[in-house]
Amino acid sequence: MVDDRWDTRDDAYLSEVARTAGIPILSLHAPFRPLQDGWPGDEVERVTRTVELARALDARTVVAHPPLRYRWVSLRRPPFLNISALTPFRRQTRYHRWLRTELAGVGARAGVTIAIENMPRHRLAFRTVNLFDLNEIRELRRLPALTLDTTHVGTWGVDLLDTYALLADRVAHVHLSNYNGRQHRLPHDGSLPLGAFLEALRRRGFAGVIAVELEPDSSGAGDDGQVRERLAQTLAFCREHFG
C-alpha cells in the first residue's frame, strides 16, 4: 500500500526488503489520498506514478480505486458547531475520462495490469449509499481489469458467487476477506462463501494474485504469536479451496 510513508514508495528500499526476506512484491495499491513530499496530488498521476514503481519492483498489478462521487465535509467551531455532511464531487473529471479511454493503454505499455477495485457501500440512516462512481456491476464490466474485493461485495447485500460470475472475465486480482457486519474479517468469520468462491476461481483458471486483506484486530495485531497462527490458518484455508 503506497501512502505518505517514505518506505512504501522508495523502490531501492523495497527491492532490498523483498530480496532479504525472499518474498516478492507482486502487487501495489495506488494511494487514494493526496500525499506530500513530492508524490502527485492528481488522481491520474498517482496511479501512473505507482505503475512506474511497480515496474521498478517487477510487480505485475497495480490496484486503484474508482472516482469518488461524494466526500465528507466537516464544519467545526468548538464548542457549539460540529456539522458533517456528504457533498458531491464534480462529475466526469479527468480521472473519469482517463479510466474510460486511457487506462488499458497505459497498463499495456508498462506491462502492468491496472485493476480497479469494487468499493463498499455504506449505511446512512435507513438507506445504503454508494460513495463511488463506476462502482455498479454494469459499470465495472466496462473496465479492462478489476480487483474483486469480497468483503466490499458483502456490504452490497448481494450474492458473492453471482457477482463473480458476472465479473469473472474482468477479475485480474482479488482482495480476500469475509464480512460479518464488519469488513475485512478472517475467511471463516462471516457470511460470505469464501471456500466456494476460491473453488470457482480455481475452476476458471484464475492466474492473478489473491491478497488476504485483514483489519488489524482481525489478524490479531499486537500479539505476534496470534498473528502468525491466524495467517497460517488463512493460508491453509486458501490452499485447501484454491489448491
C-alpha positions, 0 to 999 in steps of 0.5 A: 500500500503506497501512502505518505510513508517514505518506505512504501514508495522508495523502490531501492528500499523495497527491492532490498526488503523483498530480496532479504526476506525472499518474498516478492512484491507482486502487487501495489495499491495506488494511494487514494489520498493526496500525499506530500513530499513530492508524490502527485496530488492528481488522481491520474498521476498517482496511479501512473506514478505507482505503475512506474514503481511497480515496474521498478519492483517487477510487480505485475498489478497495480490496484486503484480505486474508482472516482469518488462521487461524494466526500465528507465535509466537516464544519467545526467551531468548538464548542457549539458547531460540529456539522458533517455532511456528504457533498458531491464531487464534480462529475466526469473529471479527468480521472473519469475520462482517463479510466474510460479511454486511457487506462488499458493503454497505459497498463499495456505499455508498462506491462502492468495490469491496472485493476480497479477495485469494487468499493463498499457501500455504506449505511446512512440512516435507513438507506445504503449509499454508494460513495463511488462512481463506476462502482455498479456491476454494469459499470465495472464490466466496462473496465479492462481489469478489476480487483474483486474485493469480497468483503466490499461485495458483502456490504452490497447485500448481494450474492458473492458467487453471482457477482463473480460470475458476472465479473469473472472475465474482468477479475485480474486480482482479488482482495480476500476477506469475509464480512460479518457486519464488519469488513475485512474479517478472517475467511471463516468469520462471516457470511460470505462463501469464501471456500466456494468462491476460491473453488470457482476461481480455481475452476476458471483458471484464475492466474492473478494474485489473491491478497488476504486483506485483514483489519488489524484486530482481525489478524490479531495485531499486537500479539505476534504469536496470534498473528502468525497462527491466524495467517497460517490458518488463512493460508491453509484455508486458501490452499485447501479451496484454491489448491 
